[in-house]
């Protein structure tokens, strides 16, 4: 009888725990991604990430918009979330990066009383685009490189991007940006040929403008093995 009591007690306990766990993951964020003209964006990637400092029970959740620009991300815990979007092929960078969004993005607060939040997520205007080829100045061999971009007005706001030799980098529209390129064993390339950040001429592109910039890196001191 004692063993039977323990088994029944465990079953009753589970009946309380399981619904509670389900309730904690019953929230959702859904809506539409629209561009700067209010037109729905197809195949944009939407992500949500917690902002309240609590540890995540799951990785960052993502979804892709459908033919009407709609998205839905479900099974979210209660809490406060930042909602971000991107479609780099159309010139819309990831708004989760403060370098592109300046930390301006919509939020969604999920509670027991409000488990679902609907919103229109606006992106745009499109970024400027820098494309080109990175090569060795002596051999003309293509080089994988790292691009470091900083907002001139706030140098602490930067982004580092690993790129293949045929690169494509998005630049915040109508913003002054410093631009440098590096690779192991090579001297760093600085746009404007000035290494001093305070004297370096900025790179500035308007929305949707594309600039071709081929970069040749000079061999430098090889790093120790």
C-alpha positions in Angstrom: 0.0 0.0 0.0 2.8 2.4 0.8 4.4 1.9 -2.7 1.0 2.5 -4.3 0.5 5.7 -2.4 3.9 7.0 -3.6 3.1 6.2 -7.2 -0.3 7.9 -7.0 1.2 10.9 -5.3 3.9 11.2 -8.1 1.1 11.0 -10.7 -0.9 13.8 -9.1 2.3 15.9 -8.8 3.0 15.4 -12.5 -0.6 16.5 -13.3 0.2 19.9 -11.7 3.7 20.3 -13.1 3.0 19.5 -16.8 0.2 22.0 -17.3 2.4 24.6 -15.6 5.3 23.9 -17.9 3.1 24.1 -21.0 1.6 27.4 -19.8 5.1 28.8 -19.4 5.8 28.1 -23.1 2.5 29.0 -24.6 3.3 32.5 -25.8 3.7 33.7 -29.4 4.8 36.7 -31.5 3.3 37.1 -34.9 2.7 39.8 -37.5 3.9 41.3 -40.8 7.3 42.5 -42.0 6.9 45.7 -44.1 9.4 47.9 -45.9 9.8 51.6 -45.6 6.8 52.0 -48.0 4.6 49.7 -46.1 4.9 46.9 -48.7 5.1 43.3 -47.1 8.5 41.7 -47.4 8.6 38.1 -48.6 11.2 35.7 -47.2 12.5 38.0 -44.5 14.0 36.3 -41.5 12.5 37.3 -38.2 14.0 36.5 -34.8 13.0 37.1 -31.2 15.4 37.3 -28.2 14.8 37.8 -24.5 15.6 41.3 -23.1 14.8 40.8 -19.4 18.1 39.2 -18.5 16.7 35.8 -17.7 18.5 32.8 -19.1 17.0 31.3 -22.3 15.4 27.9 -22.1 15.8 27.7 -25.9 18.1 29.2 -28.6 17.1 32.4 -30.3 13.8 31.6 -32.2 13.5 32.4 -35.9 10.9 32.3 -38.7 10.6 33.3 -42.3 7.9 35.5 -43.7 5.5 33.9 -46.2 4.2 35.3 -49.5 2.2 37.9 -47.6 5.0 39.0 -45.4 3.4 37.2 -42.4 5.4 35.4 -39.7 4.6 33.5 -36.5 6.9 32.4 -33.7 5.3 30.2 -31.0 6.1 28.2 -27.9 7.7 31.2 -26.2 8.1 31.6 -22.5 6.5 34.6 -20.8 8.8 37.6 -20.8 10.0 40.6 -22.7 11.4 40.0 -26.2 13.1 42.1 -28.8 11.8 41.5 -32.3 14.2 41.7 -35.3 14.2 41.2 -39.0 16.5 41.0 -42.0 16.7 40.3 -45.7 20.3 41.0 -46.7 19.8 40.0 -50.3 17.4 43.0 -50.6 19.7 45.4 -48.7 18.0 45.0 -45.3 20.6 44.2 -42.6 19.9 42.4 -39.3 18.2 44.9 -37.0 19.5 42.7 -34.0 22.8 44.5 -34.6 23.0 47.9 -33.0 25.4 48.9 -35.7 22.5 48.9 -38.1 19.5 49.6 -35.9 21.1 52.0 -33.3 19.2 49.9 -30.8 15.8 51.0 -32.1 13.5 47.9 -32.5 10.1 46.8 -31.4 9.5 44.7 -28.3 6.9 42.2 -27.3 5.9 41.4 -23.7 4.2 38.0 -23.2 2.3 37.4 -20.0 -0.3 34.9 -18.8 -3.0 37.6 -19.5 -1.5 38.5 -22.9 0.2 35.4 -24.3 0.1 36.6 -28.0 1.4 39.8 -29.4 0.6 41.0 -33.0 2.8 43.7 -34.6 3.9 45.2 -37.9 7.7 45.0 -38.0 9.1 47.8 -40.3 12.5 47.6 -41.9 14.3 50.0 -44.2 15.3 52.1 -45.9 17.8 49.7 -47.6 21.4 50.0 -46.7 24.2 51.1 -48.9 26.2 48.2 -50.4 30.0 47.8 -50.9 31.2 45.0 -53.1 34.5 43.9 -54.5 37.4 41.5 -54.5 40.1 41.2 -51.8 43.5 40.0 -53.2 47.2 39.8 -52.4 48.9 42.8 -54.0 51.9 40.7 -55.1 50.3 37.5 -56.3 46.7 38.6 -57.0 45.6 35.6 -55.1 42.1 36.0 -53.5 42.0 36.4 -49.7 39.4 35.7 -47.1 39.3 38.8 -44.9 37.7 40.5 -41.8 35.9 43.8 -42.3 35.7 46.2 -39.3 33.1 49.0 -39.7 32.5 51.8 -37.1 30.0 54.6 -37.0 32.2 57.7 -37.0 29.8 59.6 -34.7 30.0 56.8 -32.1 33.2 54.7 -32.5 32.0 52.2 -29.9 29.2 51.2 -32.2 31.0 48.8 -34.6 30.6 45.4 -36.4 33.1 42.8 -37.5 32.3 40.7 -40.5 34.1 37.7 -41.9 33.9 37.7 -45.7 35.0 35.6 -48.7 37.3 37.2 -51.3 34.3 38.3 -53.4 32.7 40.3 -50.6 29.4 42.1 -50.1 29.0 44.4 -47.1 26.0 46.4 -46.0 26.6 50.0 -44.8 24.0 52.0 -42.7 22.4 54.5 -45.2 23.3 58.2 -44.9 25.8 57.6 -42.1 29.5 58.2 -41.9 31.4 54.9 -41.4 35.1 54.0 -41.0 36.1 51.0 -43.0 39.1 48.7 -42.5 40.0 45.2 -43.8 42.5 42.8 -42.3 43.7 39.2 -42.8 46.4 37.2 -41.0 49.9 37.9 -42.4 48.8 41.2 -44.1 48.9 44.9 -43.3 45.5 46.3 -42.5 43.8 48.2 -45.2 42.1 51.5 -44.2 39.6 53.2 -46.4 41.0 56.7 -47.2 44.6 55.3 -46.5 44.7 56.8 -43.0 45.1 54.6 -40.0 44.2 57.3 -37.4 40.5 57.0 -36.8 40.1 60.7 -36.0 41.7 61.8 -39.3 40.4 59.0 -41.5 37.9 60.2 -44.2 34.6 58.4 -43.7 32.7 56.1 -46.1 29.2 57.3 -46.7 26.5 55.8 -49.0 22.9 56.8 -49.5 20.1 54.2 -49.3 20.3 51.6 -52.1 23.5 52.9 -53.6 26.2 50.3 -54.5 29.9 51.0 -54.6 32.6 48.7 -56.1 35.8 48.7 -54.1 38.5 46.1 -55.0 41.1 45.8 -52.1 44.7 44.7 -52.4 46.4 43.7 -49.2 50.1 44.1 -48.7 52.0 41.3 -47.0 53.1 42.1 -43.5 54.8 40.3 -40.6 53.5 36.8 -40.3 52.0 36.0 -36.9 54.0 33.5 -34.8 52.8 29.8 -35.0 
